[in-house]
Amino acid sequence: MTFEEWARRGVPDLVRFATVLCGSGHLAEDLVQETVIKAHRHWDRVEGVARPEAYLRRMVVNEYLSWRRKWSRIVPRPEIWLNADRSQPDHAVRLADQDELVAALAKLPRRQRTVLALRYYGGLTDAEIAETMGCSPHTVRSYASRALAKLRVELGPSASTSPGVLNAH
């Protein structure tokens, strides 16, 4: 597959993933742009791996996690709108729940947020997340456990009573 063929098909998926990862569509586009530039430069290496999509997703994660050095002057503002349960009667409650969840996710450390994005948005297993992040599956489970515990504290009892607040699927 050529770089151009991959770019037409793969870039939109990476942008969606990066949006969930960093909470901002504009920053996600910048993040993916940096990744695509690097991928283009080394395309012969990228297309030679067994799973190019996983390799490119890892590049996005690495770029995101290294932003504190390059982008320390930019503070990301969450703009994510999660799909909520359509059977919920009150539109305002759904929007308030989404805002509350996005704000709570934005407070998580980058690695914990990355694990949750890869697990609940990307649908990856702990082993796949560990491979993507370059750590052990035990570390992934630890990050996820800490992140979910922090979200439960942050969101309080409303997380268990409002349908869809912690449901990322």
Backbone bond lengths (Angstrom), bond angles and torsions (degrees), N, CA, C in turn:
res aa  C-N    CA-C-N  psi(-1)  N-CA   C-N-CA  omega(-1)  CA-C   N-CA-C  phi
1 M - - - 1.439 - - 1.526 108.52 -
2 T 1.306 115.72 135.33 1.461 119.73 178.80 1.523 109.92 -80.58
3 F 1.320 115.23 165.08 1.461 120.51 178.60 1.529 110.00 -61.28
4 E 1.320 117.68 -42.20 1.452 121.60 -177.91 1.527 111.46 -63.26
5 E 1.343 116.01 -41.08 1.468 119.38 177.42 1.530 110.54 -62.30
6 W 1.333 116.10 -45.74 1.458 119.04 178.65 1.525 110.68 -62.06
7 A 1.328 117.43 -44.34 1.466 121.02 -175.45 1.526 111.14 -59.82
8 R 1.338 117.31 -41.76 1.463 120.17 179.65 1.522 111.32 -62.06
9 R 1.325 116.16 -38.31 1.456 120.96 -174.95 1.525 112.60 -92.16
10 G 1.330 118.28 -37.87 1.459 121.41 -168.75 1.519 116.68 -94.05
11 V 1.328 118.02 -27.70 1.468 120.21 -176.22 1.533 112.48 -61.64
12 P 1.344 119.46 -44.41 1.474 117.97 179.52 1.535 112.92 -58.37
13 D 1.334 117.28 -39.06 1.467 119.96 177.64 1.519 110.88 -64.41
14 L 1.327 117.18 -41.71 1.466 120.10 178.53 1.523 111.61 -64.74
15 V 1.320 117.53 -37.85 1.468 120.61 178.88 1.524 110.12 -65.10
16 R 1.337 117.27 -43.12 1.473 119.82 177.95 1.521 110.45 -61.66
17 F 1.329 116.99 -44.68 1.461 120.60 179.05 1.526 110.37 -62.77
18 A 1.303 117.72 -45.76 1.467 121.39 -178.60 1.528 111.18 -64.72
19 T 1.326 117.69 -32.96 1.469 120.77 177.28 1.516 110.43 -63.06
20 V 1.308 116.37 -44.02 1.462 119.78 177.19 1.526 109.82 -65.42
21 L 1.311 116.08 -39.03 1.454 121.11 -176.98 1.522 112.65 -64.56
22 C 1.324 117.53 -47.58 1.469 119.52 -173.86 1.515 113.74 -105.09
23 G 1.329 118.54 -7.92 1.451 120.99 174.19 1.514 115.67 81.45
24 S 1.306 118.39 7.82 1.454 120.86 -178.61 1.521 109.68 -144.26
25 G 1.313 115.91 127.42 1.458 119.80 179.19 1.516 112.70 -63.19
26 H 1.338 116.23 -39.12 1.467 120.15 -178.79 1.529 111.08 -67.98
27 L 1.319 116.62 -44.67 1.463 119.22 177.84 1.522 111.12 -67.39
28 A 1.331 116.59 -34.22 1.463 120.23 177.88 1.525 110.52 -62.30
29 E 1.323 116.52 -42.72 1.466 119.47 178.24 1.524 111.03 -62.34
30 D 1.336 117.28 -40.77 1.468 120.51 176.89 1.524 110.89 -63.45
31 L 1.318 116.15 -43.43 1.456 122.18 -179.87 1.525 110.70 -61.05
32 V 1.324 116.56 -46.68 1.464 120.45 179.98 1.522 110.13 -68.45
33 Q 1.316 118.05 -36.36 1.461 120.21 177.87 1.525 110.43 -60.15
34 E 1.323 117.16 -45.83 1.470 120.45 177.14 1.526 110.75 -59.72
35 T 1.319 116.16 -42.26 1.461 120.74 -179.54 1.522 111.33 -66.52
36 V 1.320 117.44 -42.16 1.467 121.45 -178.98 1.532 110.48 -65.58
37 I 1.313 117.05 -38.16 1.471 120.15 177.11 1.524 110.10 -60.63
38 K 1.336 116.05 -45.47 1.476 119.97 178.81 1.524 111.06 -66.11
39 A 1.335 116.77 -40.67 1.466 120.39 179.95 1.530 110.72 -64.23
40 H 1.328 117.50 -39.89 1.463 120.97 179.31 1.524 110.87 -63.12
41 R 1.338 115.22 -42.41 1.467 119.59 179.71 1.528 112.40 -60.94
42 H 1.336 116.04 -33.11 1.469 121.08 -174.81 1.530 110.93 -119.93
43 W 1.326 117.08 34.85 1.459 120.17 -174.10 1.518 112.99 -60.58
44 D 1.319 118.14 -34.72 1.468 119.44 -179.99 1.525 110.54 -60.84
45 R 1.313 118.37 -35.89 1.465 122.34 177.57 1.536 109.94 -73.72
46 V 1.325 117.34 -41.55 1.463 121.38 -176.99 1.526 110.94 -65.17
47 E 1.334 117.30 -46.77 1.460 118.59 -177.39 1.525 112.11 -71.97
48 G 1.322 117.94 -13.62 1.457 121.42 179.29 1.518 114.51 -83.90
49 V 1.331 118.30 -11.51 1.468 120.43 -179.59 1.524 109.64 -79.73
50 A 1.331 115.11 160.49 1.458 120.68 -176.44 1.535 111.94 -64.70
51 R 1.324 117.28 -40.78 1.470 121.33 -178.21 1.524 109.20 -128.16
52 P 1.335 117.72 87.22 1.469 120.79 -177.76 1.528 113.32 -58.49
53 E 1.348 118.49 -36.09 1.466 120.53 -179.48 1.521 110.80 -62.26
54 A 1.336 116.81 -42.45 1.468 120.89 178.72 1.527 110.24 -66.05
55 Y 1.313 116.39 -38.58 1.466 120.83 179.06 1.533 110.53 -63.94
56 L 1.320 116.29 -44.11 1.465 120.68 179.89 1.530 111.44 -69.32
57 R 1.331 117.05 -36.87 1.465 119.92 176.06 1.527 109.79 -62.88
58 R 1.327 116.19 -39.56 1.464 119.58 177.29 1.531 110.75 -64.80
59 M 1.325 116.58 -37.52 1.462 119.75 176.55 1.529 110.30 -60.57
60 V 1.336 116.89 -41.22 1.468 120.74 178.32 1.526 109.95 -63.55
61 V 1.323 116.79 -44.91 1.471 120.65 179.36 1.516 110.24 -61.64
62 N 1.320 117.53 -45.74 1.468 120.57 179.50 1.521 111.47 -61.65
63 E 1.317 116.29 -41.19 1.459 120.36 178.66 1.530 110.07 -64.54
64 Y 1.311 116.47 -43.06 1.464 121.03 178.83 1.530 111.31 -62.28
65 L 1.329 116.13 -45.55 1.464 119.65 -177.58 1.528 112.34 -69.69
66 S 1.329 117.70 -23.13 1.466 119.64 -179.96 1.525 112.40 -92.49
67 W 1.310 118.07 1.85 1.462 121.40 -177.73 1.516 113.31 -61.39
68 R 1.315 117.78 -27.00 1.473 117.80 -176.70 1.522 111.00 -59.75
69 R 1.330 117.58 -27.01 1.463 119.96 177.26 1.518 110.79 -78.77
70 K 1.332 116.75 -46.30 1.458 120.68 -174.27 1.525 113.19 -83.71
71 W 1.296 117.06 -35.76 1.451 121.36 -169.49 1.526 112.13 -116.03
72 S 1.303 117.39 30.06 1.459 119.56 -174.37 1.522 112.78 -61.90
73 R 1.295 118.19 -21.23 1.460 119.82 -179.86 1.521 113.02 -85.77
74 I 1.328 118.12 -7.94 1.457 121.68 179.29 1.525 108.69 -104.00
75 V 1.313 116.89 127.28 1.452 121.79 176.22 1.530 107.42 -105.55
76 P 1.358 117.43 112.25 1.462 119.01 -178.08 1.531 111.44 -64.28
77 R 1.324 115.61 139.33 1.458 122.27 175.07 1.517 107.46 -112.07
78 P 1.320 117.82 123.83 1.468 119.42 -177.32 1.525 111.88 -62.40
79 E 1.333 115.14 137.09 1.459 121.45 176.33 1.520 110.54 -132.46
80 I 1.316 117.16 15.16 1.461 121.54 -174.77 1.523 110.04 -72.83
81 W 1.315 116.17 135.48 1.458 121.41 170.64 1.511 106.68 -117.64
82 L 1.318 116.29 107.79 1.448 121.28 -178.29 1.523 109.88 -81.11
83 N 1.329 115.79 148.97 1.457 119.72 175.27 1.516 108.27 -72.77
84 A 1.284 116.76 124.89 1.458 121.05 -179.85 1.520 109.79 -108.25
85 D 1.296 115.74 169.18 1.446 123.30 179.88 1.528 109.31 -63.99
86 R 1.311 117.61 122.88 1.464 121.82 -175.87 1.535 112.03 -74.46
87 S 1.330 117.89 -14.33 1.459 119.50 -179.77 1.528 111.93 -81.89
88 Q 1.300 117.36 -4.87 1.457 121.46 178.74 1.531 108.55 -68.43
89 P 1.331 117.36 125.42 1.454 119.34 -171.08 1.522 115.52 -70.79
90 D 1.312 118.91 -36.53 1.457 120.95 -172.19 1.527 110.99 -102.78
91 H 1.323 115.45 113.98 1.457 121.79 -178.98 1.527 111.20 -60.96
92 A 1.314 117.74 -39.18 1.470 121.70 -179.20 1.526 111.52 -64.24
93 V 1.325 117.35 -38.02 1.469 120.86 178.37 1.529 109.46 -64.98
94 R 1.320 116.16 -42.58 1.471 120.14 179.63 1.528 110.41 -61.54
95 L 1.317 117.34 -45.35 1.467 121.02 179.70 1.522 111.33 -65.26
96 A 1.314 116.99 -39.65 1.467 120.33 178.16 1.523 110.43 -64.56
97 D 1.336 116.91 -40.55 1.462 120.68 177.53 1.528 111.11 -63.53
98 Q 1.332 116.21 -42.55 1.461 119.76 178.75 1.523 110.74 -62.80
99 D 1.308 116.74 -45.73 1.467 120.72 179.09 1.520 111.01 -60.06
100 E 1.319 115.91 -42.37 1.463 120.71 -179.54 1.532 110.63 -64.50
101 L 1.334 116.80 -43.22 1.463 120.71 179.25 1.525 111.11 -65.71
102 V 1.314 117.72 -44.96 1.466 121.42 179.97 1.525 110.23 -61.67
103 A 1.327 117.01 -42.34 1.471 120.57 178.55 1.523 110.91 -64.46
104 A 1.330 116.94 -40.20 1.469 120.06 179.22 1.527 110.63 -67.60
105 L 1.334 117.66 -40.40 1.468 120.85 177.86 1.524 111.00 -63.40
106 A 1.321 116.69 -36.97 1.465 120.81 -178.80 1.528 111.51 -65.48
107 K 1.314 117.65 -23.58 1.465 121.62 -179.58 1.530 112.61 -82.81
108 L 1.321 117.08 -13.09 1.463 120.15 -179.35 1.524 110.32 -72.55
109 P 1.342 116.96 148.25 1.471 119.19 172.17 1.531 110.05 -60.31
110 R 1.324 116.49 154.19 1.466 121.84 -174.47 1.525 113.55 -54.57
111 R 1.319 117.42 -44.74 1.471 119.42 -177.04 1.524 111.50 -66.81
112 Q 1.325 117.63 -38.50 1.463 120.17 177.81 1.527 110.18 -66.43
113 R 1.317 117.21 -42.92 1.468 121.21 178.13 1.525 109.97 -63.59
114 T 1.339 116.63 -38.77 1.464 120.91 178.39 1.517 110.82 -61.62
115 V 1.337 117.27 -45.36 1.464 120.96 179.59 1.525 110.48 -60.42
116 L 1.335 117.20 -45.89 1.468 119.57 -179.91 1.525 111.39 -64.14
117 A 1.322 117.77 -39.78 1.464 120.44 178.83 1.525 110.94 -64.76
118 L 1.332 116.86 -43.83 1.466 119.70 179.98 1.529 111.22 -67.72
119 R 1.324 117.30 -36.39 1.460 120.56 -177.80 1.526 111.26 -75.60
120 Y 1.335 117.62 -52.85 1.454 120.08 -170.73 1.522 113.69 -91.12
121 Y 1.317 118.47 -29.70 1.458 119.68 176.61 1.525 110.31 -92.96
122 G 1.334 115.56 -46.03 1.456 119.69 -177.56 1.513 114.01 -79.11
123 G 1.353 117.36 -19.45 1.461 121.06 179.51 1.510 113.81 69.29
124 L 1.336 117.40 26.43 1.454 120.77 -177.74 1.522 111.69 -87.42
125 T 1.325 115.92 153.67 1.460 121.18 174.67 1.523 108.91 -79.62
126 D 1.328 115.62 169.05 1.466 119.60 178.29 1.526 111.52 -59.93
127 A 1.324 116.94 -38.39 1.470 120.20 179.83 1.539 110.49 -66.23
128 E 1.325 117.00 -40.83 1.465 120.36 178.76 1.534 111.24 -67.81
129 I 1.335 115.80 -38.60 1.465 119.51 176.98 1.520 109.79 -64.61
130 A 1.328 116.71 -42.94 1.465 121.11 179.10 1.526 110.54 -60.20
131 E 1.321 116.41 -41.84 1.463 120.50 178.60 1.527 110.39 -64.63
132 T 1.324 116.27 -42.08 1.467 121.34 -179.17 1.522 111.48 -65.03
133 M 1.333 116.33 -40.42 1.464 120.44 -175.95 1.524 113.55 -91.06
134 G 1.336 117.05 -9.98 1.456 119.69 179.86 1.515 113.05 73.69
135 C 1.332 116.80 39.86 1.468 120.82 178.09 1.525 107.89 -140.28
136 S 1.319 117.36 -175.67 1.463 120.95 -178.46 1.530 110.55 -87.89
137 P 1.333 117.46 157.13 1.467 120.04 175.64 1.534 111.98 -59.28
138 H 1.315 117.02 -33.38 1.469 120.49 177.12 1.533 110.28 -61.17
139 T 1.316 116.91 -42.29 1.466 121.01 178.55 1.524 110.36 -64.12
140 V 1.325 117.07 -39.28 1.462 121.32 177.48 1.525 109.73 -60.29
141 R 1.343 116.73 -48.21 1.461 119.75 -179.96 1.524 111.08 -62.35
142 S 1.319 116.37 -36.34 1.462 120.51 178.06 1.527 111.23 -64.86
143 Y 1.339 116.92 -46.95 1.467 120.93 177.38 1.530 110.62 -59.38
144 A 1.333 116.17 -45.12 1.470 120.23 -178.56 1.524 110.60 -63.84
145 S 1.313 116.81 -43.80 1.462 120.79 -179.85 1.522 111.26 -61.91
146 R 1.309 116.28 -45.72 1.468 120.10 179.24 1.528 111.12 -64.67
147 A 1.324 116.19 -41.98 1.474 120.04 -178.95 1.520 110.87 -64.43
148 L 1.334 117.17 -46.01 1.462 120.00 -179.17 1.527 110.99 -66.36
149 A 1.338 116.91 -37.72 1.466 119.79 177.31 1.525 110.18 -63.58
150 K 1.322 116.38 -42.13 1.461 120.23 179.20 1.526 111.01 -65.35
151 L 1.334 117.10 -39.10 1.462 120.48 177.44 1.530 110.96 -65.12
152 R 1.343 116.86 -40.05 1.465 119.60 178.69 1.517 111.29 -62.03
153 V 1.329 116.14 -40.29 1.460 120.25 178.10 1.523 109.90 -68.82
154 E 1.325 115.79 -46.16 1.464 121.38 -177.60 1.529 111.80 -62.47
155 L 1.334 116.18 -43.40 1.456 120.15 -175.78 1.526 112.48 -86.44
156 G 1.334 116.58 -17.62 1.458 121.14 175.94 1.513 112.84 65.63
157 P 1.329 116.10 -158.93 1.461 120.34 -176.13 1.523 113.63 -64.73
158 S 1.328 118.18 -20.75 1.466 119.94 -179.62 1.521 111.56 -63.85
159 A 1.345 117.61 -24.35 1.468 120.70 -179.20 1.516 111.21 -65.71
160 S 1.321 117.13 -33.17 1.455 118.60 -178.45 1.523 112.38 -89.25
161 T 1.346 118.44 -17.84 1.454 120.41 -178.60 1.525 113.05 -97.91
162 S 1.322 118.42 -23.79 1.462 120.48 179.85 1.507 109.54 -92.71
163 P 1.345 117.89 119.71 1.458 119.72 -179.50 1.519 110.79 -64.96
164 G 1.324 115.97 134.43 1.452 120.57 173.11 1.513 115.72 89.15
165 V 1.336 119.52 -5.34 1.462 119.59 -177.03 1.516 110.89 -65.36
166 L 1.334 117.55 -48.61 1.465 119.55 178.33 1.517 111.37 -100.79
167 N 1.314 117.92 7.19 1.447 120.75 -179.96 1.514 108.72 -89.07
168 A 1.342 116.57 102.95 1.455 120.53 -176.86 1.519 112.73 -89.28
169 H 1.318 118.51 -3.75 1.469 119.72 -178.86 1.480 110.47 -85.12
